[in-house]
Amino acid sequence: MSVLHLIADFQDVLKEPSIALEKLRELSFSGKSPSPSVQILLNYLPLERASWTSILAKQRELYSQFLREMIIQPGIAKANMGVSREDVTFEDHPLNPSPDSRWNTYFKDNEVLLQIDKDVRRLCPDISFFQRATEYPCLLILDPQNEFETLRKRVEQTTLKSQTVARNRSGVTNMSSPHKNPAPSSLNEYEVLPNGCEAHWEVVERILFIYAKLNPGIAYVQGMNEIVGPLYYTFATDPNSEWKEHAEADTFFCFTNLMAEIRDNFIKSLDDSQCGITYKMEKVYSTLKDKDVELYLKLQEQNIKPQFFAFRWLTLLLSQEFLLPDVIRIWDSLFADDNRFDFLLLVCCAMLILIREQLLEGDFTVNMRLLQDYPITDVCQILQKAKELQDSK
């Protein structure tokens, strides 16, 4: 199917009063999903089109409320918002040791914020998109009439030491891919945007910070930036200006819904449970054993464990193995499959089978290099192979 035909078919399906979910899944599996399609598949938009306007307005206003409540610095409020400036010199002040102190919470939040900031600044360094200014900066935050503080300035002003915020998973330190170009190493290496502007990475930073505040049980774990990045890019580059304008709020809720499905991958205490990442990594090998026992035995013989490569593949939904457009193409197929994370296991299995000859010939060192710097860039070939594996059940 040509791209133009695919886009036309999407338009036909999405203009119906009630969206035909199976037809939408079928189209999305082929790629080029527009923003509303992704939002339906991630359970943000309902199938009944008539309710979209009210739901979107409600959710976007709710996100604005989150900004008002969670980005503002303690002790600062505007009289014209109906709140008078608080006296921070008595009960609540920066040196107040009480765990209930708003300032105490502020400083703890900064520990999480520093890790988020470090990660989002180097998001997708192979493209310039996240370093460029957004067409729709958050006026609530940037309006000089308000006393809200941007997270970027908050990071620049803090004196917290970055080593206190490391939240790497035990035993797994390589969450980045050799495919990715290195990002600048210091704040000074980034282009400073004029006042009133903000870069796309700053928007992603805000999304992740608010998610961490609303989900203290998991907060922020390194790698979440690689999940939210492709979602935000999809909405922020949509040809329709409405989706672009509200990309931040829509991304937040879609990311939250997606994390509800995959958050167990980021919780170390669940690693060895049936819903944890260890079980899923072993499932990749058991699937491979069923589909290609010779390759399976070769990897076993070389003691190449799935956690050496499949941890990153599964946890980050392959977002570090391919360039951003290819990641989005893979995600279209993942989100379209009603058992999409079963399909992810098949995609991982297909990736192994497509380089089976190289793996069968290689020694441990060569094979580890292949698996940690995956050589095939034709993601359509990978998806086609995964579909063949699915159909052969």
Secondary structure as the mmCIF struct_conf table of DSSP 4:
data_model
#
loop_
_struct_conf.conf_type_id
_struct_conf.id
_struct_conf.beg_label_comp_id
_struct_conf.beg_label_asym_id
_struct_conf.beg_label_seq_id
_struct_conf.end_label_comp_id
_struct_conf.end_label_asym_id
_struct_conf.end_label_seq_id
HELX_RH_AL_P HELX_RH_AL_P1 VAL A 3 LEU A 14
TURN_TY1_P TURN_TY1_P1 LYS A 15 LYS A 15
BEND BEND1 GLU A 16 PRO A 17
STRN STRN1 SER A 18 SER A 18
HELX_RH_AL_P HELX_RH_AL_P2 LEU A 21 PHE A 29
TURN_TY1_P TURN_TY1_P2 SER A 30 SER A 30
BEND BEND2 GLY A 31 GLY A 31
HELX_RH_AL_P HELX_RH_AL_P3 SER A 35 LEU A 41
TURN_TY1_P TURN_TY1_P3 LEU A 42 ASN A 43
BEND BEND3 TYR A 44 LEU A 45
BEND BEND4 LEU A 47 LEU A 47
STRN STRN2 GLU A 48 GLU A 48
HELX_RH_3T_P HELX_RH_3T_P1 ARG A 49 SER A 51
HELX_RH_AL_P HELX_RH_AL_P4 TRP A 52 MET A 70
TURN_TY1_P TURN_TY1_P4 ILE A 71 ILE A 71
BEND BEND5 ILE A 72 ILE A 72
HELX_LH_PP_P HELX_LH_PP_P1 GLN A 73 GLN A 73
TURN_TY1_P TURN_TY1_P5 PRO A 74 GLY A 75
HELX_RH_3T_P HELX_RH_3T_P2 ALA A 79 MET A 81
TURN_TY1_P TURN_TY1_P6 GLY A 82 GLY A 82
HELX_LH_PP_P HELX_LH_PP_P2 SER A 84 GLU A 86
TURN_TY1_P TURN_TY1_P7 VAL A 88 GLU A 91
BEND BEND6 ASP A 92 ASP A 92
TURN_TY1_P TURN_TY1_P8 PRO A 94 LEU A 95
TURN_TY1_P TURN_TY1_P9 PRO A 99 ASP A 100
HELX_RH_AL_P HELX_RH_AL_P5 ARG A 102 VAL A 120
TURN_TY1_P TURN_TY1_P10 ARG A 121 ARG A 122
BEND BEND7 LEU A 123 CYS A 124
TURN_TY1_P TURN_TY1_P11 PRO A 125 ASP A 126
BEND BEND8 ILE A 127 SER A 128
HELX_RH_3T_P HELX_RH_3T_P3 PHE A 129 GLN A 131
BEND BEND9 ARG A 132 ARG A 132
STRN STRN3 ALA A 133 ALA A 133
HELX_LH_PP_P HELX_LH_PP_P3 THR A 134 THR A 134
BEND BEND10 GLU A 135 TYR A 136
HELX_RH_AL_P HELX_RH_AL_P6 LEU A 139 LEU A 142
TURN_TY1_P TURN_TY1_P12 PRO A 144 GLN A 145
BEND BEND11 ASN A 146 ASN A 146
HELX_RH_AL_P HELX_RH_AL_P7 LEU A 151 GLN A 157
HELX_RH_3T_P HELX_RH_3T_P4 SER A 162 VAL A 165
HELX_LH_PP_P HELX_LH_PP_P4 ASN A 168 ARG A 169
TURN_TY1_P TURN_TY1_P13 SER A 170 GLY A 171
BEND BEND12 SER A 176 SER A 176
TURN_TY1_P TURN_TY1_P14 PRO A 178 HIS A 179
BEND BEND13 LYS A 180 LYS A 180
HELX_LH_PP_P HELX_LH_PP_P5 ASN A 181 PRO A 184
BEND BEND14 SER A 185 SER A 186
HELX_RH_3T_P HELX_RH_3T_P5 LEU A 187 GLU A 189
BEND BEND15 TYR A 190 TYR A 190
HELX_LH_PP_P HELX_LH_PP_P6 GLU A 191 PRO A 194
TURN_TY1_P TURN_TY1_P15 ASN A 195 GLY A 196
STRN STRN4 ALA A 199 ALA A 199
HELX_RH_AL_P HELX_RH_AL_P8 HIS A 200 LEU A 214
TURN_TY1_P TURN_TY1_P16 PRO A 216 ILE A 218
TURN_TY1_P TURN_TY1_P17 GLN A 222 GLY A 223
HELX_RH_AL_P HELX_RH_AL_P9 MET A 224 ALA A 236
TURN_TY1_P TURN_TY1_P18 THR A 237 THR A 237
BEND BEND16 PRO A 239 ASN A 240
HELX_RH_AL_P HELX_RH_AL_P10 SER A 241 GLU A 245
TURN_TY1_P TURN_TY1_P19 HIS A 246 HIS A 246
HELX_RH_AL_P HELX_RH_AL_P11 ALA A 247 ILE A 262
HELX_RH_3T_P HELX_RH_3T_P6 ARG A 263 PHE A 266
HELX_RH_3T_P HELX_RH_3T_P7 LYS A 268 LEU A 270
TURN_TY1_P TURN_TY1_P20 ASP A 271 ASP A 272
BEND BEND17 SER A 273 SER A 273
TURN_TY1_P TURN_TY1_P21 GLN A 274 CYS A 275
BEND BEND18 GLY A 276 GLY A 276
HELX_RH_AL_P HELX_RH_AL_P12 ILE A 277 LYS A 291
HELX_RH_AL_P HELX_RH_AL_P13 VAL A 293 GLU A 301
TURN_TY1_P TURN_TY1_P22 GLN A 302 ASN A 303
HELX_RH_3T_P HELX_RH_3T_P8 PRO A 306 PHE A 308
TURN_TY1_P TURN_TY1_P23 PHE A 309 PHE A 309
HELX_RH_AL_P HELX_RH_AL_P14 ALA A 310 THR A 315
TURN_TY1_P TURN_TY1_P24 LEU A 316 GLU A 321
BEND BEND19 PHE A 322 PHE A 322
HELX_RH_AL_P HELX_RH_AL_P15 LEU A 324 ALA A 336
BEND BEND20 ASP A 337 ASP A 337
TURN_TY1_P TURN_TY1_P25 ASP A 338 ASN A 339
HELX_RH_AL_P HELX_RH_AL_P16 ARG A 340 LEU A 354
TURN_TY1_P TURN_TY1_P26 ILE A 355 ILE A 355
HELX_RH_AL_P HELX_RH_AL_P17 ARG A 356 GLU A 361
HELX_RH_AL_P HELX_RH_AL_P18 PHE A 364 GLN A 372
BEND BEND21 ASP A 373 ASP A 373
HELX_RH_AL_P HELX_RH_AL_P19 VAL A 379 ASP A 391
TURN_TY1_P TURN_TY1_P27 SER A 392 SER A 392
#
